Amino acid sequence: MKSFEVEPRAPAYLSLTDSQWEEKLEKSRSLVSPCVLCARRCRVKRNAEDNASEPQSSGSEGACESIRTSSGRRARAGAVGVCGTGEMARVASFGPHFGEEPPLVGRRGSGTIFFAGCNLKCSFCQNYDIAHLDRGWEVTDEELSRIMLRVQEMGCHNVNLVSPTHVVPNILAAVRMAAKKGLKIPIVYNTGGYDSLETLEVLDGVVDIYMPDMKYGEPGPAEEFSMAPDYPEVSFKAVKEMHRQVGDLVTDRHGVAVRGLLVRHLVLPEGMAGTQKVMEFIATQISKDTYVNVMAQYRPYYKVVGHPVIGRRITGSEYRQALDIARRAGLTRVHAL
C-alpha cells in the first residue's frame, strides 16, 4: 500500500524572503482594486485610495452588476464587492474546530477563522448568516495576525482560513506579520473553489494545504443555485493549479495533515452536484490519490426550503451512489461517513 506519511516539515511560508513577500503583497493589492480575486471579476475598486483618486462612472460596474451584495448594495466602484467586503477583512468567529476532516483535526482541532462575506451566492448556503447577512467584525491585518497566533496558542494543528478568497491581500499581510512573531503551523486555504488563477499564483509558497469545494460538475445547477454558470470550468482549473503547487495530501506519523490537496464534494439531491463529472475529473486530471471527502450533510437551508428539487435531504441511496461513482473512477482515498 502506498504511504502518504512524511517527516514533519516547516510550513512553506517560513521559507519566503522579504523580497518575495513584498512581491506577493504588491501583486495581491493590485488584484483587489479593481477586484479580480475571484472568478466573478467584478472589478470593484475596494481600496479607499483608489476610490478617492479615480472615481468611476456608474456605467463601468463590471461583469457582476446584476448581483447585489449581502447588504443589498450594488457592486460598483466606491462600494463593496459582490462578496460584501471592502478594504478590510471581517471575521465571524475563530477557534479550534473538531468537525473538519480527520487529517486537519488531529487531537487538538483545526484552527478555523471564519471570514464574513462570500464570492459565491449559494441559495442553499448552510452558513448564510456569515456568508450573506453581514455577520462579523472588521479586523486590521495586524489584528488578523494576532488571531492566527491565538489559534496556534490554543494548540490547533493549523490555521484554517474559511471562505478566504475575497480577503487574500489581508491574509498575506497577516501571515507575514504572524510569521515574524512565531507562527509555525500550516496554512489551510478552505475555499468554495471559485478562485481566479491570479489569486492562486500569489498564494504559491504561502499555503500548505488547499481544501477546495468542488460543488458542481455542470453549469446548469451552478447557475441556478450559485449564480455562477462558469463554476465547473473555473473550479477545475483552480484545483489543477492547487495540486500543481502542493501535490497529494501527506500527513505526519500521527495522521495530521502536513501539506497537499484535500477536495470536498457535497452530494446534492437528484444528482445536482454533477458527481460523475467531478470524480472523473479528479481521477483523470488531478490524481487518483487525491484525498476526497464525499459529504452527505446537505440540508435544505436558506432560500431552498420547499424547493421542488433540492428542498429535501439526500437519501441513503443517493449517497451510496456518489461513493460508488468515486470508487469506480479509481479514486483511492475517499473519505465517507
C-alpha positions in Angstrom: 0.0 0.0 0.0 1.3 3.5 -0.9 2.3 5.6 2.0 1.3 9.2 2.4 3.3 9.7 5.6 6.2 12.2 5.7 8.6 13.6 8.3 7.4 16.9 9.9 8.5 19.9 7.9 8.3 23.7 8.4 5.4 25.5 6.7 6.1 26.8 3.2 5.7 30.5 4.2 8.6 30.4 6.6 11.0 30.0 3.6 9.9 33.2 1.8 12.4 36.1 1.7 11.4 39.7 2.4 11.6 40.5 -1.3 9.3 37.5 -2.1 6.8 38.7 0.5 6.9 42.2 -0.9 6.2 41.0 -4.4 3.3 38.9 -3.3 1.8 41.7 -1.2 2.1 44.2 -4.1 0.6 41.7 -6.6 -2.3 40.9 -4.2 -3.1 44.6 -3.7 -3.3 45.0 -7.5 -5.8 42.2 -7.7 -8.2 43.7 -5.2 -8.6 47.1 -6.9 -10.1 46.7 -9.4 -11.0 43.3 -7.9 -10.3 40.1 -9.8 -9.6 37.9 -6.8 -12.4 35.6 -7.7 -13.8 34.4 -11.0 -16.7 37.0 -10.8 -14.1 39.6 -11.7 -16.5 42.4 -10.6 -13.6 44.9 -10.8 -14.8 46.9 -7.8 -12.1 49.3 -6.6 -12.1 48.1 -3.0 -9.1 50.2 -1.8 -10.1 53.5 -0.4 -7.1 55.3 -2.0 -8.1 54.1 -5.5 -11.7 55.2 -4.9 -10.6 58.7 -3.8 -8.1 59.2 -6.7 -10.0 57.6 -9.5 -13.8 58.0 -9.3 -15.6 55.6 -11.7 -18.9 56.2 -13.6 -21.9 54.0 -12.9 -21.6 52.7 -16.4 -18.5 50.6 -15.7 -19.6 48.4 -12.8 -18.0 45.2 -14.1 -19.3 41.8 -15.0 -21.4 41.3 -11.9 -23.6 44.4 -11.9 -26.7 42.4 -11.6 -25.6 40.6 -8.4 -26.2 42.6 -5.2 -24.0 42.4 -2.2 -25.2 40.8 1.0 -26.4 44.1 2.3 -28.3 45.0 -0.8 -25.8 47.4 -2.3 -25.0 47.1 -6.0 -21.3 46.2 -6.6 -19.5 49.1 -8.1 -16.6 51.4 -7.6 -16.8 53.2 -4.3 -18.9 50.4 -2.7 -18.1 46.8 -1.6 -17.5 43.8 -3.9 -20.1 41.2 -4.8 -18.6 39.4 -1.8 -20.0 42.1 0.5 -16.5 43.1 1.6 -14.5 46.3 1.2 -10.9 47.0 2.1 -10.8 45.3 5.5 -11.4 41.6 6.3 -14.3 40.7 8.5 -14.1 37.8 10.9 -17.2 36.0 12.2 -15.5 33.6 14.6 -12.3 31.7 15.3 -11.1 28.9 17.4 -10.5 25.1 17.5 -12.9 23.2 15.3 -13.4 19.4 15.6 -15.9 18.9 12.8 -13.4 19.1 9.9 -11.7 16.1 8.2 -9.6 13.9 10.5 -6.2 14.9 9.0 -7.0 18.5 9.9 -8.5 17.9 13.3 -5.9 15.5 14.7 -6.1 15.6 18.5 -6.2 19.3 19.1 -8.5 20.6 16.4 -8.2 22.8 13.4 -7.8 26.5 14.0 -10.6 27.8 11.9 -11.0 31.5 11.1 -14.4 32.1 9.5 -14.4 35.2 7.3 -17.7 37.0 6.7 -18.8 37.5 3.2 -18.5 35.2 0.2 -17.9 35.4 -3.5 -20.5 32.7 -4.2 -24.2 33.2 -3.9 -25.3 29.6 -3.0 -29.0 29.6 -2.4 -28.6 26.5 -0.1 -25.8 28.0 2.0 -25.6 26.5 5.5 -23.6 29.4 6.8 -25.7 32.1 5.2 -25.7 34.3 8.3 -21.9 34.6 7.9 -21.7 34.5 4.2 -24.6 36.7 3.2 -26.0 38.6 6.2 -23.0 40.7 7.2 -22.3 38.9 10.5 -18.8 39.6 11.7 -16.5 42.4 12.8 -13.8 44.2 10.8 -10.2 43.5 11.7 -7.0 45.2 10.7 -4.3 43.0 9.2 -2.4 43.2 12.5 -5.5 42.0 14.4 -5.9 39.1 12.0 -2.3 38.1 12.5 -2.9 38.0 16.3 -5.9 35.8 15.7 -3.6 33.4 13.8 -1.2 33.4 16.6 -4.0 32.8 19.1 -5.3 29.6 17.4 -1.7 28.4 17.5 -1.5 29.1 21.2 -4.8 27.2 21.6 -2.9 24.1 20.4 -4.5 23.9 16.9 -2.7 21.9 14.3 -3.2 24.5 11.6 -4.6 27.9 10.7 -7.8 27.1 8.7 -9.0 30.0 6.6 -12.7 29.5 5.8 -14.0 31.4 2.8 -10.7 33.3 2.2 -10.8 34.2 -1.5 -12.1 37.8 -1.2 -9.6 38.7 1.6 -6.4 37.2 0.2 -4.4 40.5 0.5 -5.3 40.8 4.1 -4.4 37.2 4.7 -1.0 37.6 3.1 -0.2 40.6 5.2 -1.3 38.9 8.4 0.6 35.7 7.7 3.8 37.7 7.2 3.3 39.6 10.4 2.4 36.4 12.4 5.4 34.5 11.0 7.7 37.2 12.3 6.1 36.7 15.7 6.4 32.9 15.8 3.6 31.4 13.7 4.8 28.0 12.6 1.8 25.8 11.8 0.4 25.0 8.3 -2.0 27.4 6.5 -5.2 25.7 5.2 -7.0 27.5 2.3 -10.6 26.4 2.8 -12.3 27.8 -0.3 -15.5 27.4 -2.3 -13.4 26.7 -5.4 -14.3 29.9 -7.3 -10.8 31.4 -7.2 -9.0 33.2 -10.0 -5.7 31.8 -11.2 -4.0 35.1 -10.5 -5.0 34.8 -6.8 -3.8 31.2 -6.5 -0.5 32.2 -8.1 0.2 34.8 -5.3 -0.6 32.1 -2.7 2.0 29.7 -4.1 4.6 29.2 -1.4 2.3 30.5 1.3 -0.5 27.9 1.5 0.4 24.4 2.7 -2.9 22.7 2.4 -5.6 23.6 -0.2 -9.1 22.4 0.7 -11.5 23.4 -2.1 -15.1 22.6 -2.6 -15.9 21.1 -5.9 -19.6 22.0 -5.8 -20.8 21.3 -9.4 -19.8 19.4 -12.5 -22.4 21.0 -14.7 -23.1 24.7 -15.5 -26.9 24.5 -15.2 -27.1 23.8 -11.5 -24.2 26.1 -10.8 -26.1 29.0 -12.4 -29.4 28.1 -10.7 -28.1 27.6 -7.2 -24.9 29.8 -7.1 -25.3 32.3 -9.9 -22.1 31.0 -11.4 -22.6 29.1 -14.7 -18.8 29.0 -15.3 -18.2 27.4 -11.9 -17.2 23.9 -13.2 -14.7 25.4 -15.6 -13.3 27.8 -13.0 -13.1 25.2 -10.2 -11.5 22.6 -12.5 -8.7 25.0 -13.5 -8.3 26.2 -9.9 -7.9 22.7 -8.4 -5.3 21.8 -11.1 -3.3 24.8 -10.0 -3.7 24.0 -6.3 -2.4 20.4 -6.9 0.5 21.7 -9.0 1.6 23.7 -6.0 1.2 21.3 -3.2 0.6 17.8 -4.6 -1.3 15.0 -2.9 -2.2 15.2 0.8 0.6 13.9 3.1 0.5 13.6 6.8 2.9 13.1 9.7 3.1 9.8 11.7 0.1 10.8 13.7 -2.1 11.3 10.6 -2.2 15.1 10.8 -2.0 16.9 7.5 1.3 18.5 6.6 0.8 19.5 3.0 -1.3 18.8 0.0 -4.7 18.9 -1.6 -7.9 17.8 0.1 -11.1 18.1 -2.0 -14.7 18.3 -0.7 -17.8 17.4 -2.7 -21.2 17.9 -1.2 -23.8 15.4 -2.6 -27.0 17.2 -3.7 -30.4 15.6 -4.3 -31.2 14.3 -7.8 -27.5 14.4 -8.9 -27.5 18.2 -9.0 -23.8 18.3 -7.9 -22.7 16.5 -11.1 -20.7 13.9 -9.1 -19.8 11.8 -12.1 -18.0 14.6 -13.9 -16.3 15.9 -10.7 -14.9 12.5 -9.8 -13.8 11.6 -13.3 -12.0 15.0 -13.5 -10.2 14.4 -10.2 -9.2 10.9 -11.2 -8.0 11.7 -14.7 -6.8 15.3 -14.4 -5.5 15.6 -10.9 -4.5 12.3 -9.2 -6.2 9.0 -8.2 -4.5 9.5 -4.8 -6.4 12.8 -4.2 -8.0 12.8 -0.7 -11.7 13.3 -1.5 -14.4 13.9 1.2 -17.7 12.9 -0.3 -20.1 14.7 2.1 -23.6 13.6 3.0 -24.6 16.5 5.3 -26.7 18.5 2.8 -29.7 20.2 4.4 -32.2 22.5 2.6 -31.4 25.8 4.2 -31.7 29.5 3.3 -33.5 30.0 0.0 -34.2 26.4 -1.0 -36.6 25.4 1.8 -39.5 23.9 -0.1 -37.6 23.8 -3.5 -39.1 21.1 -5.7 -35.7 19.5 -6.5 -33.3 20.3 -3.7 -35.7 21.1 -0.9 -35.0 17.8 0.8 -32.1 15.9 2.3 -30.4 13.3 0.2 -31.3 9.7 0.5 -29.0 6.9 1.6 -29.2 5.5 -1.9 -28.1 8.8 -3.4 -25.1 9.0 -1.1 -24.1 5.4 -1.8 -24.3 6.0 -5.5 -22.0 9.0 -5.1 -19.4 6.9 -3.2 -19.7 4.2 -5.9 -19.0 6.8 -8.6 -15.9 8.0 -6.8 -14.5 4.5 -6.3 -15.4 3.4 -9.9 -13.4 6.4 -11.1 -10.4 4.8 -9.4 -10.0 7.2 -6.5 -8.1 5.5 -3.7 -8.6 7.9 -0.8 -12.3 8.5 -0.5 -13.5 9.7 2.9 -17.0 8.7 3.7 -19.3 8.8 6.8 
